[in-house]
Amino acid sequence: MRLNVLLLAAVAGLSPNLAQAAQMAQAAPTTAKPAPAGKPAESPTAVEGVTVTSDSTAMRTSIDRRSYSVANDLTAKTGSIADALRNIPSVEVDVQGNVSLRGDPNVTIMIDGKPSSMFNGDGKADALQQMPADQIDRVEVMTNPSAAYRPDGTAGIINLITKKTRKPGATGSFKLNVGPDGRYNTGVTGNLVKGKLTLSGDAGFRYDRQKFWSTDERDTTTAANPGAHTVQDGAFKNAGSAVNLRGGIDYNLTPKDRLSGEVRFRGMDYSTGGEETFTVLGAPPSAPALAYARASSAKMDRKNGAVSGDWRHQFKGAEHELDAHLEYEVTDFQRDSQAFIDNATSADVYETFGFGADQNRVNFKLDYTRPMSGEAKLKTGLDLEGVDNDYDNHGTRGPSLAGQIVDPSRTNRFLYDQDVYAGYVTYERPFGDFTALAGLRAEQVEIRTDQVTSGQKDDNSYFRVYPSLHLGYTVSQTQTLTANYSRRVQRPQVQDLNPYRIYQDPNNYRAGNPDLKPQVTDSYELGWQYRKGPASYLATAYYRESRDGVTDVVSDLGGGVFLNTRENLAKSRNGGLELVANGKLTPKLSYNISGNAFWNEIDASDLGFAGKRSGTTLSGRASLSWQATPKDFFQLNGFTSGRRLMPQGYREPISLLNLGYRRKVSDRLNFVVTANDVLNAFKDVTVIDTPWLRERAERRANVRAVFFGFTYSFGGGKARPEQFDFGGGAVGG
């Protein structure tokens, strides 16, 4: 909290109007100029110092990132962000909404170059599956970001670029999509551009209802459970809603100064109910040692609100500017559950338990960009952030509803504060056909934890530097070569550090580890690109070496009860080759194909394993789009991923196939029909295989669904090209 107060005071003195600004750095126009050799030409819009090219191709590249348009993506109209990300090369999203980048789940997700608490910690996957994708214009994938960006996320950064309208006058759109089981989503957007003033806003509402099933089988060979076989089955239903609200204002105070402000709110309210059975079979296997049936219900409520302000000043000359950004964000997360356990071998039990998390985050950024001689560019800045977290776990237990008492194994409070003081500098310069971008970021991190219930306090402060280097070479008008390096960090999440053993269900507990170290990764890449006309081809070889990787570890507590905790790995290495191709088979038939061969080696000696474990995974995705007539558009897209290695086992292959059709009635009105997971094959299976434990956990959801919808645009100018929608995706619960 001390950093929060300092930041607010410092920025209040910087500009009396700054509290009224938001997102200006993303919205302000800049003067277009020819690109240095090896780089794409710039357009009038730049986002967080990231140049967006002016062509209309689905994929664009620059020296430090790849950008993918979702304008014709089947899921981008009314599907969730998780749905849209499943069609982006390098990105994988499982059935629970967990995102990985080239096999690494440690991904930082940003919106317009800025972090959001919605995509951190508990509920991250829920947010990705419920937030609509129709406001996203492009997805930037930065596997080796420059030092201008935070080093968090060893896999890299996924930057969601929102749509922005600069047409004079009033414009907007309305959408409605309806699916099975009463599922629907709707939204409205509006923009007003008048002189120096721009007003924008959007509102969306989503109601979802979904079923999911789980099966967990375990075989243990420990002294406490010799030869025990455990079976846990569950069937659940989710129902609830999500709302997204945003309002923004931009004002050109002078020809060189722009003030912006934004207010946003995102809320999710879901309930879950279901039943599960649990059985432990001893020796002989036919003799039940323990069995029960458990009926439970839960309610999840997550609210996130933020206000931000920006001020941009442009000095004389192109790209010579100063940007200031201030943001304050509040997140409130609550999950409360109650259950009745019908025991076959002991007394019945009633239980109530819950979890709450409150987070306050303040962030101040100051970025200065200055052109130098020889078409060089210098950028430097400060990035200060303070985050305060308050976690509250609570639970009661008893033989009846009225007879419940507080259960110490489920009740505790954990406080976590983190302050980050960072500064960076990058320098970019072309040398003929050769371009270099070098950077260095320095960070002082202060972490304070307080397990209030057990009285355990810990402090962890450290100073580290994170270098980056990007090189580009133009071989010809059609071919370019790139090479880059960056050092990244994955800090443990809040609950990863909470040492208190937290109840999940009668057979599963979870505990953090206050001694966890942050994972540090050195990442290297070599790339080749060929582009001619509408066709482009990319090949990227990559290699990453990590130390102190944070991973899940399962241990047996006896009696069929297991503890899931977090530990640091000694080392891990991974690498691979990624291929991406975009183009047209005929004037009306276009394709987008990518594939990734991924090798992973894990040194789990810190976890008691002898030697190293390694494995190779193949994954791929493809999209075919057919403009059958000027008014009829068909699309097919799908992906598949092979078996993936984990420290104690592996995850089985996953796959998904989607179809869609759009009918253009007019420039303003479009109808769409989409089918999600048409093969009903999307599921998540995890296998743990150790000398003392073998477990197979399968989770499935009724992702398969058909949606019917329309979008109507109003106001000046032509409507955007309509996009397909999949309203599917697992419901957060």
N, C-alpha and C positions, 0 to 999 in steps of 0.2 A: 504493500500500500504506500510505502514511503516514496517509491519511484512514481507512482500514480500522481501523488500530490505535486511532486517536483515538476513533472511533465506538464500538468495542467497550468501551473503557475508560470512556467517558462514560456509556453506558447501563448498564453493570454497576453504577455508582454510583447510578443513578437508582432502581433497584428490584432487590433480591436475587432476586426471584421472576420477573423479566421474562424470563429465558432459558427459562422453562417455558411461556411464553404463545405463542399463535398465532391469528391471524385473529379476535381478539375484537371488533375494531371492526366487523367485518361481522356478527357473530353476536349481539351483545348486544341484548336487546329495549329498546325505548323506548316511552314513553307516547304513544298516538295523540292527535292534537289536530286541531281543524278547520283547514283549509288557508286561507291568505290568498287574497284574490280573484285569480283567474287561475291558480291552481295546483291540482293534484289533491290530494285528501285523503290523509293519511298513514296507513300501516298500522303495526302493531307492529314491523315490521322495517325497518331502515335500513342501507344498505351504503355505507361510506366517505363518510358525510355525504350520501348520495343517497337521497331519499325514494322508496320504491316504493309505488305506490297499491294499494288493497285490492281493486280490482275484478278480474275474471277475463278481461278483454278481451285480445285478442292484442297490441294496441298501446296504450301509455300514453305520455303526454307530460308534461314539466314545462318550466320556464323555460329550462333549459340542456341538455336531452337528450330522446331518444326511446328507449323501451324496448320490445323485441319479445319476446313469449313464444315459446318453442320447444316448448311442451307438446304441440302437435299437428303439429309439423313432421315431414315424412316422413323427414328425415335425422337427427333428433335422438336417436333411440334407440340405434343402434349405428354410425352413420356417424361420420366424422371431423369435427373442428371446421371444416375447410375446406368439407366438404359442407354443414354447417348454415349457414355464413355465406353461401353462394350464394343462400339464400332470404331474406336480410335486405335490405330496401330500402336504397339508397345504396351497398351493398357489392357488389364484384365479386371473384371468385376465378378465376384462369385455370387452364389444364390442369396447370401446374407448381406450383400452390398459392400463387402470388403474389397478395396482397390489395391492392385499391385502394378508395378511398372517394371517390365522385363523380369518378372519373377520375384521382385523385391516388394514387400508390402509397406515398407517405410516411405510413404509418399506424402509430400506436402501439397495440399490443394488450396489454391488462391482464387480470388475473384478480382479481375482487373488489376492483377499484380499485388494484391493486398491479402493478408491472411484473415481468416474468420474462425471464431471459436466454434461455429457450427460444424466444422470439419476437423475438430480435434477432440481426442478423448472419447468418453462414453457418448453413445448416440451418433457417432460420426457416420456409421453405415446407415442408420435410420434416416439421417438428414439427406444423404445422397439419394436414397430411394424415394424420398417424398418431395424433394424440391423440384419444381418443373424445369425442363430443359429448354422451353420455347423462348426464353429470354437470352439464351446463349447464342452468340454469332459464330465464334470460333473457339477451338480448344488448342492451346499451346502446350506442347510437350517439351520440357527442358530436362534431359537426362543428365546434363552437365551444365548447370546454370553458372553464369558469371558471378564474380564476387559482389556485384551490385544487389544480388538477392541473398536472402537468408540461407545459411547452409543446412537448415533443418530438412530432414528427409533424405536418407542415403540413396534412395532410388532416383530422386530428382523432384521436379515440380510439375504439377498439372495446373495450368493457369486458364481459368474460364473467362473469356472475353465476352462481355455482355453487348447486346445490340444498342446502338446509339443512332438517333435520328436527328438530322440537322436540316431537314426540309423546312422552308418558311411556311408559316401557318400551322393549322391544327391537323394532326394525324392520329390514327389509333386503330385498334382492331379488337374484335371480340371472338372468343372461341368457346366451343362446347364439344365434349367428347363423352360418349356413353358406352359402357361395357357391360359384362355379365354381372349377376349378383348385386345389382344396384350400384355398381362402381361408376363414377363419373368424375370429370374435372372440367373446370371452366376458368376463364380469365379474361381480363380486359387491360389494355395498355393505352396510354395517351401521351402525346407530346404537343407542346405549343412553343413555337419559335417566333418571336416578335422582336425585331431590332436587337438590342443587346441582351435580351432576356430569353432564357430557355427554361421551360418547365416540363418535367417528365414524371411519369408515375405508372405503376402497374399493380394489379391485384389479382391473385389467383387463389382458387379454392379446390381442394382435391378430397374426394371421399373414396376410401378404399375398403374392401372387405376380402379377406383371403384366408385360406386354410394352409396349414403346414404340418408336416409329420417328421418325427425323429425316431431313429432306432439306434441303440447303443449296446454293443455286445463286448464284454471284457472277459479275458481269461488271465488269471493271475497264478503265479507259482512262487509265493512268498511263505515265510514261516507262519505269518498270521492267517493266510488264506492259501493253503496248499491245494492246487488244482481247482480253485473256485471258478465257476462260470457265472457271470452276471449279465442279465438282460434287462434293458430299460427301454420301453416303448412309450411314445407320446403322440397325441393328436390334438391340435389346437386350432382355434379360430381367432382371427384378428379383425377388428373393425374400428374405423376412426377417420379423422380428418386432418388435413394440413392446410394452413393458410400462409400466404406470402404477400406482404405489402411493402411498397417502396415509393418514396417521393423524393424528387431531386430538383435543384434549382442551380442554374449557371447564369452568371452575370458578368459581362465584359465591362469592368469598371473603367478601364482606359484601353486604348489600343494595345497596350502591353501588359495589362493586368486583368486576370480573370479570377473571380471568386465563385466557389461552388459549395453547395451543401447537400447532404443526403440524410434521410432518416429511413430506416428499414425495420421491419418486424417479421419474424418467421416463427410460427407456432405449430406444434404437432400434439394431437390429443388422441391416444389410441387405447383400446381395451383389448385384453386377451383372455380367453377362457379355454379350458381343455382338461383332458385326463391323461394320466400316464400310469403305467404299471411297472413294478420293479420286482425282480426275483433273483435270489442268489442260490445257486445249486452247489452243494458241496460234494464230498465223495461218499457214496457213489453219486453221479450226476443226477440220478432220478429222485434223490431225496431233497426236497426244498428245505433250505436252512433259514431263509428269510424271504418274506413276500409281502407286498402291500400294493394298494391302489391309491392314487392321489388325485383329487380333483382340486383345481386351482383357478384363480382369476387374478388378473393384474390390470392396473391402469398406469399408463405412461403419459406424462405431460412435460413437454419441452418447449420453452419460450426463449427466444433470442432477439434482443433489440440492440440497435446501434445508431449512433449519430456521428457523422464525420464531417470534416471541413477541409478544404484545400484552397491554396492561393498559389497561382503561377504568375511569375513575372518574366517576360521575355526582354532580354537586353538587345542591343543593336546587333544584328547579324542572325543568320539562321542557326537554330539549335543552341543558342546561348541563352540559358534560362535557369531560373531558380524555382523549385517546387517545395512547398511545405504542406504536410498532411498531419492532421490530428484526428484521432478516432477514440471513441469511448464505447465499449461493448459490454453488455450484461447478458449472462446466460443462466437460466433457472431450469434445472432438470429434476423431475420427481418420478419415481416408480414405486408403487405400493401394491403389495400382493397379499392374498390370503388363501389358505389351503386347508383341506381336510384330508387326513391320512387314515385310510382304513387298513389297519394292520391285520395280517392273517395269523401272526404268531405272537402278538403283544397288544397292549392297549391302544385304542385309537387316539389320534392327536389332532388338535386344532392349532394352526399357526398363522401368525400375521407378521410380515416382514417388509421392509422397504429400503429405499436408497434415495438420497437427495444430494444434489451437487449445485452449488452456487459459485459462479465465476464472474469476476470483474476484470476487464482488460483495458488498458490505456496504451496507445501507441502514438509516438511522434516521429515523423520522418522528415528529413531535410535533404534534398538532392540538388546538386549544382552541376550543370553541364556546360562545358565551354569548348568551342571549336579551337583547334590549334593549327599551326602551320602544316602544310603538306597534307591537307584533308584529314588530319588527326583529330581525335576527340577525347577530351578528358572529362571524367565524371567522378564526383566524390560526394559523400554524404554521411549523415548520422541516422541511426535507427535505434530508438530507445523504446523499450516495452516493459511494462510491469503487469503481472498477472497474479491475482489472489484467488485461491480456491478453498472452499469449505465443503467437506464431504461428511455426510451424516448417514450412517447405517443403523437401522433400528429393527427390532424384532421381538415378538412375544410368542409364548408356547404354553399349551396346557391341555387338560383332558376335555375341556368344553370351551365354548365361545366366551362364557363369562369367567371361566377359571384360568385364563391365560395370564402369565406373569412374564416380566422382562427376561429375555434370554441373553445372558452376557456374551455368548458366542456369536450373536448377531447384532449387537449394539455397540457402536463406537463412533468416535468423531475424529476426523483427520484434517489438518490444515496444511496447505501447501502454498508457498509464495515463491515466485521466480521473477527476478529482474535481469534484463539483458541490456547491456550497454555496448553498442556496436558502431564501428566506423569502417568505411570502405573507400577504395579508390580503384578505378579502372582506366586504362589507356588503350585506345584503339587507333591503328594507323595502317593505311594501305601503302605498299611498296610495289607499284606497278600492278602485276597480276596477283601479288601476294598480300594478304591482310592478316594482321595480328591484333588480338584483343587480350590484354593481360590485366589481372586484377588481384587484389589482396584485401581480405576482410579480417578485422580484429574484433574479438568479442570478450567481454568480461561478463561472466554469468554468476549470479548469486542465488542459491536455492536454500530455502529454509523449510523444514518439515516438522510437524508437531502431531504425534499420535496422542491426542489429548487423553483418551481413555486409559491407555497403558503408561502414559507419562514419558514416552520416548521421543526425544527431540534430536534432530540431526541438521547439521549445516554442511553445505557443499558449495564451494566457490572455486572457479577455475578460469584461467585466461588462455585462449587459444587463437591461432591465426588460421585462416582458410584461403589458400591460393587458388587461382584458376588461370587457365591459359587456353585460348582458342586460336587456331590457325586456319586460314583458308587460301586456296590457290585455284585460280581460273586457268584450266587447261585449254579450253576453247570456248566458243560461244555456247556450246551444248554441254560441256563437262566441267565439273568442279571437284576438288578434293578438300577434305577437312580433317583436322586432328585437334583433339581437345583433352583437357585434364581438369579435374576439380577435386577438392577435398570437401566431404560432406559429413554431417553429424546427425545421429538420431538420438535425441534425448528421451529418457524414459517418461512415459505418461504418468499422470498424477497417481492413479491407482496402482501403477507398477511399483511405486515406492511405499505404499501403505502396508506395514508389516502385519496388520491385524488380520486374523483368519476370518473371512466373510462367508456366510452361509449362502449357497445358491439353491440347493435342494438337499433332501436327506442323504444323498450319496456323493455330493460334490461341494467342495469348499474352494475358495480362491484367496490367495494372500500375495501381497507385494513383497518387495525386497528393497529396504532403504539403502543397501550397499551397492545397488546397481550403478555401473558406469555407463556413460553415453557411448553408443557405437560410433566409431570413426571409420569412414570409407574413403579410399583413394580410387577414383574412377578414371578410366582412359578410353578413348574412342578414336577410330579411324573411319572416315566416311567417303563415299563416292556418289556423285549424282550426275545423271544424264537427263537433260530436258530438251525436247524438240516438239514444237507445236503443242497439241493437247496432251502428249505423253510425257511422263516423267518416271524415272527409275532411281531408286536409292538402295545402297548397300552399306551397312554399318557393322563393323566389328568392334566389340566392346569387351572390357575386362574390368572387374572390380575386386578389390581386396579389402576385407573388413576385419576389424579387431573389436573385441568386447561386444559382439552382437547380442542383443536382448532377445530371448526366446522363451516360449512356454515350456514348462517341465511338469510332468504328471508324476506324482508319487502316491503310494498306497498307505493309507492310515489304518487299515485293518477293518474287518467287518463289512467289506464292500464299499467303504468310503474312500474317496480319492481327493487329493489336494493338488490344485493347479497353481503353480507359482511361476516366477520369472527368474532367470539366471543369465549370466553373461557367458557366451561362447568364447573359446580361446581364439579361434580364427575361422574365417570362411573366405572362399574365393569363388567367383563365378564369372562367366563370360559367355559370349555367343556371337551369332551372326544374324542380323535382321535385314530382310529384304522387303521393299515397298514398291509397288507399281500402280500407276494411275494412267488411264488413257481411254481410247474409244476403239471398240471392235468394228463398229459401223457408225455412220453419222448419227444414228438414233440410239445406239447401244454403248454405254460406257461401263467401265469396270474400275474397281479399287481393290487391290489384293495385297496382303502382307503376310509374311511368315517369319518365325523366329525359332532358331535352334539355340537352346539355352543349356549350358553346363554349370553344375553347382557342386562345390566340394565343401564339406563341413568338418571342422576339427572340433569334436564334442568331448575332448578329453577332460574338460572342466566339469562335465556332467557324469563322469564315470565310465565313458565309453573308450575302448581301446582302438587306436588307429583313427583313420579318417573315413568318412562316408561321401560318396559322390554319385551323381546321376545326371542324365540328360533328358531334357523335355523339348518336344516339338509342339509349336502352336501356330495357328494361322487364322485368318479371317478374310472374307471376300464379300464384295457388294457388287451387284449388277443392277443397272438402271436402264430402263427402256422407255423412251419417249415415243410410244406407239403412234399417237396423233398429236397435233398441237394442244389438245385438251386432255389427253389420257396418258398417265404416267404410271409405270409399274416398277416395283423394286423388290429385290431379294437380298438379304444379307444374313450372314451367320459367322460363327467362330467356333473353334475347337482348341482345346489345350490338353496336352498329354499329362502323364503322371509327374508330380512335382515333389521333390525331396524336402523333408523336414528333419529337424535334429533327432527326433525319436521315431520317425516313420516317413509317411508320404501322403499326398493327396491324390485321389484318383482323377482320371480325365473328366473334363466337363465340355459341354457343347450346347449351342443354341442356334435356332434358325427362325428368322422372321420374314414375313411377306407383307406387301402393302400396295395399295392402289389409290390414285388421286384423280378426281374429275374436276377440271377447271371449268366452272360455270361462267365466270366473267373475271375481269381483272381484280374484282373485289371479293368474289365469293368462290370458295373451294370446298368440295366434299372429299372426305378421306375414309378409307377402310383399311384397317391393319390387323394382322394376325401375329400374335407373339408366341414364341416357343411352339411352333406348329407340330414338332415331333414329340413334344412332352418329354424331353430328355434332360432338362436342366436340373441338376441336383449337385449336392456337395457331399463328398465322402472322404473322411479322414481316417487313416490307419496308423496306429502306434504299434511298433514291433520292437520290443526290447526283451532281454533275457527273462524278465520277471513279469512283463505285461504285454498282452496283445489285445488291442482294442480296434473295433471298427464302428465309426459313428457316421450315420447317414442322415442328411437333412434334405427334405424336399418341400416344395411349395407349389401351389397351383398357379404358376406363372402363365401358363397357356390361357390366352383370352383373345377375343375378337372385339375391336372397338370401331364405332361409327362416330364420325364427327364432322364439324364444319368450322371454317374460319371466315369472318367477314371483316374487311378492312374499310376504313372510312377516312375522310379528310383528303388533303391535296396529294398529288403524286400517285404513282402506281403502287399497287400492293406488292409486298415482298413475295418472291416465289414460295408457294405453299410447301410445307413439309409434312411428312408422315408422322404418325404417332403410334407408340405402343404405350398403353396405360398400365402395363404390367409391372412386375418387380415386387419383391417381397415387402410386406408391410412391416414397419418397425414396431416392435413390441417390447 
